[in-house]
Amino acid sequence: MSDVALESVSKHYDTQVAVRAVDLHVRDGELVTLLGPSGCGKTTTLRMIAGFIEPTGGVIRIGSRVVSDPARRVLIQPERRRVGMVFQSYAVWPHMSVNENVAYPLRVRRVPAHERAERVTRALRQVKLDDLGGRYPHQLSGGQQQRVALARALVMEPDVLLLDEPLSNLDAKLREEMRIELKGLQRQLGITIIFVTHDQLEAMALSDRVVLMDRGEIVQVGPPEDLYERPTTAFAALFVGTANLLDARVERDAAEIAALGGLRVPVPSGTASGPSYVLVRPEHLTLGASDDGPRARVVRSVYEGDTKLVILAVGEQELRARVPTTVPLSEGDSVTIGIDRHHVVHV
Amino acid sequence: MTRAIPATPFVWAAAVALLVVAAVYPIAKVVAEALTRGGSAGLGNFAVALGDERNVLALRHSLEVALSSTAIATAIGAFLAWLVARTDLPWRRFFRTAFVLPFLIPPFVGAIAWLYILGPVGYLNRLWMTVTGSSEPFFVVYGYAGIVLVLVLHDIPLVYLTVLGGLERMNPELEEAAQISGSGNWRVMRTITLPLMVPVLLAAAVLTFTSDIAEFGIPAILGFSQGYFVLPVKIYEQIARGFAADSIGLAAALAVVLMSTGALALLVQRWLLRGDRAQRYVVISGKSMQPNCVRLGTARWWLFALCLTLVLATTVMPVAAVALTSLIRSVGLSPAPENWSLRHFETVLTGLPAATRGIRNSLVLAVSAATIVAVLGALIAYLIVRTRLRGRALLDVSASLPYAIPGTVFALGVILAWLRPFPGVAFTLYNTLWIILIAYVGRYMIFGVRPTAASLAQVHTSLEEAARVSGAGWLRTFRDIVLPLVLPGIFAAWFLVFIPTLRELTVSILLWSAGNETIGVMVFNLQESGQEGPGAALALVMIGLLVVANYAARWLSRGRVGY
């Protein structure tokens, strides 16, 4: 097992910058996701770690080994990096049976036949495919092919496992199942995993830490709770979960929110005065009928099974609130907004 | 979903009838003729034809040139495709298109050009004899070796394009997965890329084999002087120069034998990929990602020189040889500029009526055939893709048969079908331009059907349904919705017929008559009668027309049609 370190890693294509000076340390045994919209540089970063893309600058280290350092002309080819990888398309070789697919990395490494068979069986057991070894990929479902790809990556007991949106081609139910299994497998094997996804729910559910990226740069790094509850930028707030982003004015270590009747929330000392934003999650707003507090008009109320999403208008500003279905509301009602000021985040 | 055939069943019936008459009927006539001897049915023609050892020898020659050239061309073409698609070969963008250029040189013109270069007094052989003082030429392209050489040079683009397409459709993640598993570049190629390309290589080889065994021009030009005959040339001789009462019947029997060899190749391919084996090679592309680049290292510049030589040999040298021959005043003079003149061009453009007529006839035939096939093909494509008509799969098979079988065989069928005067009127299509036109329409029908069918398959039926719901009738829907969307396909079809008909030889050589020559026929006849200069000038005019048509097609289609 190894840690992975990126120091000021960049990738330029002619004039375009795909990844800009990324610094990241993935600890041994940690599961980190690279999250962001398409084109944010997450896949490029992963492929630089794998060795399929040559960085323009910066140092990449896996364990104690520097695998890429253009400044010192170090570039270790993917086949020598000892990392496992699961591809978005699974990339299970159609001309080989399941056993042959999983045995391939061992065959390349000249592992003796009896040990090979043993390890293939173990890897297939880990992904619950014990009895399908003789099948060919076209005889397997998408979910089963995914497991073959995972077994193939695990069988060589890699230092690091890279996963490139491996769940995006699965249907919703299977995806949830695989998430739980992946997490369990990681706990059991203690392997370092770097996972690329554009799905914020997936990132939340899986990760020890989430690395949020946008336009080639890291926006924020932290445990899922941090990202959700304390986003540091408007981009982070809006990309992770749903959020109300409200205009505010900072004056003397507090932000004043006009849409919430001039409600003031504290901001860290030293924050520059002037126009700014605050963030409130829909579930942190309560709706009532009292006369006390800022008032809003119900524009629409959407039943979502476990909760109700209410779209409110406060003057020009639109607000979303998520409330229990038991709260009686109809469109056009005037309501009072209650707010837990501990959950208002200045961004 | 069932769709009512519109209120114009006449149009459909006519389209199907034309397809049957132009494509299926002639082939049926060949088989019928082969099985009839002296007015009664039987295998007599086969017994006599195959009892003649000259015919058996021709069959053996056919097989040996086709198998040799297929093996060599498949190996070279696949290697070139791999170089362009997967390595850091210098000038890859240039080679990418340059390897395809020989497509613009008709095979028989290539054979003539190589005769100018490596004939007994060819330019290179003369150079060799001058430089070394030898009295023997270095290599003469006559016979087996010469035919295989020129076939290979013309087959390479076919294999190259087929394999390149396969490599580019292949999901690069399949190769990356092997690399991340610990395999180096060469091992990835050996254990993953090559095995996955097996069906593509097989398809390329079968295409090459069927095209080589059917080739008439190259062996006719390079085999004749040595008495090295292949089956298509034998059939041609039987038809054009056979005067015995049974020569057509014998030709038909040989034609059936020739057809069977191609069919056999297809059967072998199907057998190798029988059952669900084909599915073990399904390599649907994932994200379009730059595939990994194999570093050639020190071999890089050697391979670059090799590729450059190949472009020289397949494209530059033949065209240069034709151009040079067309410029030299008379045969035997040294190729120095002081012996150059434009008199051969004057001859073919003004002085020799048959040559001028050939150019005009070929243009008229190519435009007419392309237009008829594009329209007819579009109607048939609609029947195949959009209706539930019983037997519509048969329509596709019928349309593809005339091109799948050797041109010589199809031409024989057309003769058999239209030789007799129409009952009641003393008029026969034989010895007119019409018979050539009908033959072209039948032979290239599939090029009208496939591109339009492909565009049509991409137009979702809901687009048509939306028009119907909006109140448009079937005809209106076809005009307003379907036609504009499939127009690029029809346009592609037009050029896919125009270009090969303009350079056609195999079919025309059996159907032409005085006054109804084509360019191809005239180039061939001038060469065979020893008029090298005018022949070369006319060949150059032909290549010029093909290049203009090709680039016009490319420009008009924004690169989707042409090379």
Interface residues (C-beta under 8 A of the other chain):
Chain A: A50 G51 F52 Q77 P78 E79 R80 R81 V83 G84 M85 F87 Q88 S89 A91 V92 W93 P94 H95 Y104 P105 V108 R109 Y136 P137 H138 A149 R152 A153 M156
Chain B: N171 E173 L174 E176 A177 A178 Q179 I180 S181 G182 S183 G184 R187 T191 I192 P195 L196 V198 D276 Q279 R280 Y281 V282 V283 I284 G286 K287 N292
